């Protein structure tokens, strides 16, 4: 299932909330999302959405791939959104795995951006007359840190890439990505976080789970609570649209009637990084 226009628009509006000066440059994309077309399909004109992954190692270097289609040009892993991606972030993760062999399990989001793109770049693509007219790419660029100190082995996709290189951020090939990375002042290191999932079926029901009854060991022991995590080093997983799960009925007003939860005791295992996220495109 391709990302829905509404989910793309939400991602875009969050981005424009941080970068209001780019609204005019992205007016064409905003208009496309109002039309009854798939904005991620390469047949959509005048342009379509692509997604790319800026993978940063512990030295602050960014992975670049030399794509055969672009000759000597080095770019971040990226490309078109596939029907099974579900989200634009999932598309970026897939491209990193396909083009460089970097699986989601060795990546984690940045504290500053989490699941939001660092940039949306608009650039023209020239194509041969046999493939149709020239078109625009609206490239959503996501940043990921390597979760471990040692970079993983790069395994190139033979038919698409001819080389790989880690470049310092001031030397990133794409001028727009370089500017966004330098302006973000990323610290290069994963940061421990906890996360909760609020899953709503649009019918007044929320998905809860029953905590184990271990007083003094588990916070809110024996109570129904939101799905949450942060204790274990689990691999990042590509976000996707899920089928409707069975759920516990909870009136929306119940949240207002609930007493405040007691402060959670400090845990040493909360210091583990949470890895559960879940340029110019070639």
C-alpha positions, 0 to 999 in steps of 0.5 A: 500500500502506497502512502496515502495523500493525507499522510503525506500532507501531514508530513509536509505540513509538519515540515513546513511548520519548521520551514515556512519559507519553503511553502512557495517552492513546494506549492506544486506538491501541495497542489498535487496532493489535492488532485485524485492522483498518486503523487508517488507514481512516476507517471504523475506529471509534472512531478512525483515524490521520491524518498532518500536516506542520509545515513550518518556514522559516528564520525559525522560522515554521510554515506554517498552512492555513485549511481550508474545512471548519474555517472560520477555523481555521488548521492545519498541512497534513494529513489522512487516510492514503491507500492508496498512501502506504506510511508515515505520513511519506510521507502527511505529505509528500503532504499538504504537496504537495497542500494547499500545493504544497510538494513533497518536494524542498524539504523536509528532516528535522530533526536532532533528529527525523529520521523520527519524529513530534514529536507524536501528537495525539488529538482528536475529530471531529464528523461529520454523521449521514449520515457516521456517528458521531463519531470520534477522530483519532490525528494523527501530526505530522512536522516538516520544514525548508525546505532553502533560505533563500527559502520556496517559493510556496504553491499552495493546493488550491482545494477544501480551503483558502482561505488560508495563513500563516506563524506564529511558533512561540509563535503556532502554532494547535494548543496541543499542537503549539505545546508540542511545538515549543517544547519541542524547541528546533529550530534551524531550519537543515538539518544535514549528515548521512551515511546508510546503508541496511541492507536485509535480506530476512529470509532472511539476505541484505543488499543491497550495492553495489560501490564504484567502484575509485578508490583515494584518492578513494572510501572502501573503493574497489572493495569491496562496501558498504552503500548510503549517501549525503550527498555530493550535494543530492538531493531528499527522497523519500517512504519507501515499501515496496519489492519484494524486490530481488536481493541478495548473500548475506552470512551474519549472522556475517560482520559479526563477522568483518569487520576494522574499517574505516579512518577515512574521510578528510575531504571538503569535499563532505560538508558539503552537506545530505542531503535524501534521506529518504527540530493537529488534523487537518481 
